[in-house]
Amino acid sequence: MFSRTGQISESSLDRATHRLEHRGPDGQKTWIAAHRRVGLGHARLSIIDLTTGDQPIANETNTLHIVVNGEFYDYERIQRELQQRGHNLRTRSDSEIALHLYEELGTHCLEHLRGEFAFVIWDESNQTLFAARDRFGIKPLFYAIYKDTIYFASEVKALFAAGVPAAWSQESFFHAADLGNQPAQTLYKDIFQIPPAHYLLATKSHLYVQPYWDFHYPSLDHVKPAVTENEYTELFRREFEEAIRIRLRADVPVGCYLSGGLDSCSVLGMAALHHADPIRAFTLTFDHPQYDEESIAREMAAHANAEFYPIPISQKDLADHFEDATWNAETLCINAHGVAKFVLSRAVRNAGYKVVLTGEGSDEILGGYPHFRRDMLLYNNQGQDPQEVQNLLEQLEQSNPVSRGLLLPEGETRPLENVKSLLGFVPSWIETFSARALKLQELFSTDFANGHSERDSYRPLLNSLDYWKQLNRREPVNQSLYLWSKTCLPNYILTILGDRMEMAHSIEGRVPFLDHRVVECVCALPVSLKIRGMTEKYVLREAARPLLIDSVYRRQKHPFLSPPATLNPDQGLNSLMQDTLRGPNLTALSFFDRDRVIALLDRLPNMDDAQRTVVDQVLMIILSACILQDRFHLAV
């Protein structure tokens, strides 16, 4: 908290810090400056330096104070270098290195930080507050300005606890229903997020947000180096293996999330090379065969000499924990897969673990989702036989039935001329989201629909990005990857399936695919090493092949989803959805027309499974909005 004109409230700082106790159950501490205009609070999850790493941390002269969420890697080398340059470190914690690097380099310290992090530094000498977020948005960082005080927190609920009013942003809700939040927006009025790879500086009279890193995919006229496919594969393998090795460093046990997919299996296989004992591999199992991957995960765990730890989950489990998971996520969901991750994290914590390696981010950098393969076939198809392209498109649709309407377009879309006129094409994921948005907007109340009828969610997004340096004259697949990584990756994947569900139970997820050196390596790869024909993540398959079982090596991407509620009409999750959307909670949410929503619910019994799967995403968005309305008592 930073007040520009008066003193901050100590009780507000305490309330906000304790609201984050689930993120840091090992102790909550605060620091308030002598002039009482600045206060920092920290809820600690002790992983590195269990005895002396409490925060906030001050420098030698007490002119700098820091609070950090996350991990910095390769920190021991930096600690030694700082000490050689005369710094006195008060802890053995990785967090302290950011404080002393800032002391030397100011905001340029970010170039030397590697990991998943969000932090705030108060610079007393310069009366400046410096806040920064990691390059991909693995760790969240929200802020609000209210009554001339700037508030920062890892979760929106802490801002509410500090006294920031809880209200919907109607504009943001419309955008979120269309494509997910914009890079700097949230669902909540006057509450923003620092975008990934950005920092914020605030003084008494100024506040500005600045980028410090970006993807920099090569332009079409970039001179390609004389590197063979095998050399590219070996380069990727070295970077990826190093990212995993440094993420195994902890003063507590490290486990691994394992599905039957290429990503988590590759992480487990490489982690096993650098772990003296068998790694415990935690796997969710579902009671619906199309969504269950237990048999493949079990086989892979045995292959890697890992300790297999299955965690069964039912529709009743999803129903029982849906509200708590949504409260932790603070955003809209399209499937109960986030709830499944919530239950998984609880089981991991109960097993005595605080740290897990996860496979998130691979699809975002290596083109794993089917919509990226569709883009490759449609827009990177020079020299290919048109009939063969059409055959592959049909094969893609047929082999990805669970992705229909979720990761592949289904039905009519909203007008997308603005996207096409700027990019020269419409990425398939934008087509997909637009088609779903059209179905959702049919359920809007008349007043809300009329108030936003002329809005285009994609123009603000494209306006906020550096088109000329990041999108212009790039391969279409790379453009699609870039846009996804600026929106869905931080605002959905790393929220619903990452940090928020993990930290709900005090679990730190470490994401080796989103090590920035790995990503910079991948950005430079030819697109043919990411997607080759119907094979996605080609370079990863080849790099990890010696460590994988054959069924994983040959398997197509299967998105992590829980069975849709609408496919299980007699079970608990569907009952929760029906009861909530037919009840008073929906009436309190003025975005939707209750009669239209109930009419859709009434039509479900007459739909086939494919139609229900598509509609389920729309109903999940409305259900999660109702839960947020109820739990946070949001003003409209």
N, C-alpha and C positions, 0 to 999 in steps of 0.2 A: 504494500500500500504506500502511495506517494501523494501527499497532499500538497498542492501548489500554494495554498494560502493560509492554512491553519494546521492544527494538530490532528493526527489520526486517532482513531478510537482503539485503545488496547483491547477492549472486549470484543470488538468486531474482528480484529486480527486473530484473537484466540478462537472465536467461533469458527472462522473460516479454516484455520489450521486443523482444528479438531474434526471438522467436517470431512477432511481428507485422511482420517485415521486408517481407513481401509487401504490406502496407498502406502502408508507408513506406520504400521502398528508397533514398531520398535521404539517409538518415542516421538513426541511432538514438542518442539522448542520454538521460541520467538526471540527476536531482537528488535529493539526500538532505539532509534538514534536519540542523542541527547536533546536535540531540538524538537523531537517528537513529530516531525513531518514525514518520516519514513519508518516503516516497519517491515520485517521479513519473518515469515513463519515457515516451518518445515516439518513434514511428517516423514519419518525416516524408515526405510526398509533397508536393514543392514545386510550388505552383501560383501563389500570390500571394506577392510579395516573395521572389524566388529566392535573394537573397544574405544578408538579415539576419533571416529569419523562423524561425530554429531555435527549437525548444522543448525543455524547459520555459521559459516566459517569467516574469520577476519584475516586480513594480512598482518604483517609484522607491526605496522603503525596504526592499525585499526581505522584506516581511511577507506578501505574497501571491505565490503561484506557480500557474501554470495549464498544463494540457495540453489541446489541442483536437483533435478529429477532425471534419473537415467544413469548411463555408464559411459565413461571415456576409456577407450582401449589404447594399448601401448603406453599406458600412463607411467609405468615404472621407469621407462627410458626418459620420459619428459621430467619426472621428478628428479632424477640424477642430474640432468642438464640444468634444471633450475637451481639446484643446490650448488652446482659448480659455478653458477653465475652469482651466487651470494644470497639466494633466497633461503629464508628459514621457514620450513614447513611445519605447521602445527599438528598435522595428522598424517597418516599413511593412506588416506583416502584418495581415490582417483578424482573425486570432485574438486579437490583443492587446486589441481593444476590449472583450471580455467581462471581462477582468481589471479594467480601470479603471471600467467600468460597475458591476461588483460593488463596487468600492471606494467608489463613491458611493451605490449603491442597495441593496446586499445582494442577496438573492434576487430582488428586483423588477427586477433588470437584465434578466430574461428577457423582460419585456414589450417591450424595445427591440431584441431580437435577431431577425433574419429570416434563415431559411436552413435548411440541413441540418446538424445538429451534435450532438455529444455532448462534454461537457467535464467536467473535475474541477479545482477550485480548493482549495488548502490556504491557510487563513486562520490565520496564526501567532498574531496578536494575540488572536483569540478561540478558538484551539485547535479549530477547526471545519473539517471537510471538506465541501465543497459540490459535488455532482455533478448534472448535468442533461442531459436528452435532448430533442431537438426535438419539435415538436408532433405529428408523425405517425409517429415511429419510423423515419425514413429512415436514420439512423445508429444502430448498436447500442450498448448499454451494459449490461454484465453485472457482477454483484457476488456475492461470497461472504464469509462470515465463518468463519474456520478458525483454531483455536488463538489466539483473541482478537485476530486481525488481520483487518481488512477489506480485501479485494482488489477492485479494479475493472479491467475490461479491455474492449476493443472486441470480443474474441472469446473464447469459452470455452476454446479451446486455450491461450491465454496464462495463464489461471487455472490450468490443469493444469500448465503449465510452471513456474509460481510455487510449486507444491507443494500446491494444492488437490486432494483425492482425486477420481479420475475414476470415477464410478458413475452408473448409471441411477437416476432417480426413477420408481419403479413407478407411483405415482399420476399423475405428469405424462405418462408414456408412455400410460396409459389415456386421459387427457384429449386428448392429441395425436392419438391414433388416432381419437378421436370427432369433435373439432371443431377441432383445432389447439391450440396451447398457450394457456393462460389469459394475460391481459395481463402478469402479473408472474412467471410460471413459465418454466422451461426443461425440457428433457428430463433434466437432470442433477441428482443429489441435492444439495441445499443450495446450488444455484447459481440465482440469480434475475436478472431483468432489471428495470431501471428502466422503467416503462411509458412510452409516448409521452406528451408534455406533462406530465411529472412531474419533480420534483427530489428529491434525497436530501440530508439533513443528518446528519452523524455527529460526535459528540463522544466523549470518553472514556467517558461513561456513557449516552448516548442515541443512537438512530438512528430517524429517521422519514422516510417518503416522502409527498410532498404534490403534488397537481395544481396547475398554474398556468394551464391553458387548456383549453377544450372547444368542441365544435361549436355548441351552443346553437341547434338547429333551432327555428324558431318553433312555438309551440303552436297548437292548432286555433282557439283564441279570440283569437289575435293579430290586431290590426287591420292589415289589409294596406294598404300605401301606394298612393297613386294613381300607379302607374308603368305605362307601356305596355310591351308586349312588345318593341318596338324599343328602348325606353330600357333595359330590362333587358339586352338583347343587347349594346348599346353599352357599358354599364357592365362587363359581363363581358369584352368584348373588350379594353377599356382595361387592366383589371387583369391579364388573362392576357398581353397583349403586354408590359406592364411587367415581369412576372415573368420572361419570356423574355429581355428586354433586359438586365436586371441579371445574369442567369446567363451571359451571354456575356463578362462581364468576367473576364479571366485573363491571366497573363503567359506563357501557353503556348497552343498552338492548341486550339480547341474544335470537336469534331465533333458528329455527331447520329446516334443510332440510328434507323433507318427500317424500318418494316414497311409493309404495304399498308393499315394501319388508319387510322382517323380521327385518333387521338391523336398518333402520331408524325408524320403528315403535316401536322397543324395546327402542331405545334412547328416542324417544318422550314420550313413556309411563312412563319410569323411571324419566325423567326430570320433568314431570308434578307433580311427587310426591314431588319435592323439589323447586317448583317455585310457589310463592304466587299468581300470576296472570296467566291467560291463555297465553300459549306460542304461538307465531305466527309460524305457520308451512308453509313453502314455498314449493310448488309442481309444477314441470314441467308437462305440459299436451301436448300430441302430437296428430296430426290429423290422425294418423294411429292406428287403434284399437289394433293391436298386440303389439304395443310398448307403449300404453297409460295406465297409472295406476291411473288416477284421481279418479275413483269411489271408489276404495279401500282406497286410501289416504284420501279422504274426510270422509269416514266412520270412519277411524281410528282417524282422527283429532277430530271428534265429540265425540268419545269414550273417548279420553284423555282430553276433554274440552279445546282443542286448537283452536286458531283462524286460520281457513283454508285460505290460500292465493294462489290460483292457478295462474300459469304463462303459458299461451298458447304459443306454439312455432311451427312454420311452416317450411317447406323446404326453403321458401324464407328467413326466419330469419337465418337459418343455412348458407345459401349462403352469405347473407349480412355480416355476422360476421366471416366467416371462416378464412379470412386472418388475422384479428386482433387477433383472438384466437390462431392461429398458431404462430404468432409473439410473443405472450406472453408465449406460451408453450415451444418454442425453440426446439421442438422435433417432431418426426414423429407420425402420428396418424393412426389408423385403422378404425375409425368410427367418425362421427361428434358428438358423445356424449360429447366430450370436449367442442365443440362449444355451445352445449345446456347448459352445466354448466356455460360457459362464460355469456350467456344471463341470466341465473338464478341469477348469482352473481350481475349482473348489476341491476336487478329488486330488489334484496334484498337491495342493497345500496340505490337505489332510494326510498325505503320504510323507510329509516332512520336507517338501521341496519349496524353494523360493525362486529358482532360476530355471528356465527352459529355453532351448533353442527351437525356433520355429521356421517354417518354410515360406512365410509370407514374403511377397515382393518378387518372387521369381517370375510369375506370370506377367507382372507389370514391366519387367525389363527385358524378358526374353520372348514375349509374344505368346504366352501360354493359353490365353482364352480363345475360344473358337471364333469370336468376332475379329481377332487379329488375323487368324488364318483366312477368314472371309475377305478382309481387306487385302491380304497378300494376293489372293486369287483374282480379285476384282481390279486392283489398282497397281499391283506390281507384277503384271503378267506379260511384260514385253517378250515377244518371241515365242509365246506359247500358243498351242492350238486352241482356238476358241471352244471347240466341242469338248476337248479334254478339260478345259477350265470349267465348263458347265457341268460336266460329269463329276468333277471334284466338289463343286458347290453342292450338288445334290447329295453326294456322299457325306459331306460335312453336316448337312441338315439331318440326314437319317441316323448318323452315328452319335448325335448329341441331343437326344429327346428331352433330357432334363434341363437343357439350356434354352429351350424354346421360350421366347419372351423375356428371358432373363439375361442371356448373353448373346442371343441371336435374334434378329428382328422378327416380329410377329404382328402382322396387321398394319393398318394405316398409321402414318406418322403425322405429326404437326408439320407445318411448313418449315423447311430448313434451308431456304435460299441463301440466307446470310452466311451460313457455314460453307456452303458450296462455292459461293462467289469469292470468299477469301481463300479457302484451302484448295479449291479446285475439285473437291470430292467431299462426300459426307462419310466420316468414319462409321463403321458398322455399329459400334457401341452407342453412338449418338442416335442412329436410327432406332436401335432397340429401346433406348430410354425414352425417346420421343413417342414411340408407339405405346409404351406403358403409360406415359404421362397423359396421352389422349384418353385412355380408358379411365384414368383417375379423374381427369377434369370433367368427364361426363357426370361425376358424382358431386362436383362442387356445388355449393349453394349459389343461387342466382346472384346475390350481392357480391360474393367473393369472386365469382367468375367474371362478372361485368367490370369489377375494379381492376382486373389484371388481364383483360381480353387482348390488349395490344402489346403486352410485354413479351419480349424475346429473351429467354434465359441464356441463350448462347452468345448474344452480342456482348453483354457485360463480361462474360468469361473471356472471350477473345480480346476484348478491350484491355483486360487486366494483364495480358501476357505479352512478352516481347516477341512479336510476330517475326520481325525482320531478322533477329539473331537466333531464334529458336525453331521457327516453323517454316519460314520461306525457303523454297528450293530444297526441302528435305524429302526423303523417301516417304510416300504415303503411310506406310506401316509405322515409321518412326514418328510421324506427326500424330498418328493415332495413339501410339504409346505415350508420347509426351503429354497430350491432353488428358489421357486417363490418369497419368501419374500426378497431375496437378489437381485432380478433382476426386475421383473415386478412390485412389490409393490412400491419401491421408484422411479423407472425410468419411469413408465407409470401411474399406478393408482393414486399415490399421486402427480403426475405432471399434467397429462391431466384431471383428475377428481378431483384434490385436489388443492393444494396451488396455482398453477400458474393461474388457472381460477378464483379462489377466489380473490387473491391479484391483479389481473388485474383491479378489481374494489374496491380495498382496503377493502376486506372482510377477516377476520381471521376465518378459519375453524378449529374447535377443534374436536379431534378424540378420543373419549373415549375408543373405542375398542383397540387402540394402546397405551393405558396407560401401562407402562412396568410391573406394578404389575398384571394387568389383563392378559397380555400375559404370564408372568411367571406362573400364575395359570393355564392357558389353556395348556401350554406346558406339564405340569405334568399330565394332564388328560389322561385316556385311549382313544385310537382312537375311540372306540365304543361309547364314549360320544360326539364325534365330528360328526361322520357319522354312522348312524345305518340303514342298508338296503338302501332304497332309500331316507331316511331322512337325510338331511345335517344340520349342526349346532344344533344337538339334544339338547345339554346342554343349549344353549341359548333359544331355544323354551320352554323348561321346566321352566327355570328360569324366563322368561318374560311372561309366559302363562297367569297369572292373569291380566296382563295389556293389552293384545292383543285382537283384535276382532278375531273371529273364522276363518275367511277366510285368515287372515295373518298367524295365527298359523299353518294352514294346507297347506299353499301354498309352492310349490317348488321354489327354487331360480330362479329368472328371471333377467338376467344381465341388467344393465342400459345401454341401447343403443338407439340411434336415428334411425329412419327408414333409411335404406340404400339409397343412391342417385340413385343407379341403379334400384331400385324398383319404382322410381318416374321419369320416363324419360322426362316428360313434365314440370318438376318443376325446380326451380332455382338452387338447389345444383348440380343436374346432369348437368345443362347447364354450371355452373362454372367449373365442372370437365372436361367436353368435350372441352370447349373453351381453358382451360389452357393446357390440355395434347395434344391438336392438334396445339397449338401455339408456339411462340418462346421461352417461358420459359423452356419448356422441352428440346429444342435444346441446351440451355445454360447449362443444367444439364447433364454432360457427363457420368453419371452412366448408363443411359438407352438408348436403341436403339429406336429412335422415330418411325420407321416404324413398329416395333413389338408392341409398345404400341398402335398405331393407328389401327393396325390390330385387337387387342383385343377389342378396343372400337367398331369397326365395327361388331364384332361378338355378342355383347351384345343383340341386338334385337332377336336373334335366341335362346337365353338361357332361361331356366325356372327360376322361382324365386329363387329356392335353389342355382342354379349355379351363378346367379347374386349376391346373398348375399355373397358367398365366394369370388367372383372376386372383389366385392366392397371394401373389405379390402385391396387388393393389389393396387387398383387404388387410394385409400385414402392415402396410404403410398407415392405413387409417387406424388400425388397432394400436400401433405404437404411438401414434399421435394422441389417442384417447388416454393412454397410460401416462404420457408426459403431462398432459393437461391435468389429470387427476393428482399425480404425485407432486408436481411443482406448483399447483394452484396458479396457473398462468393466466394473466390478463390477456384479452384478445385485442 
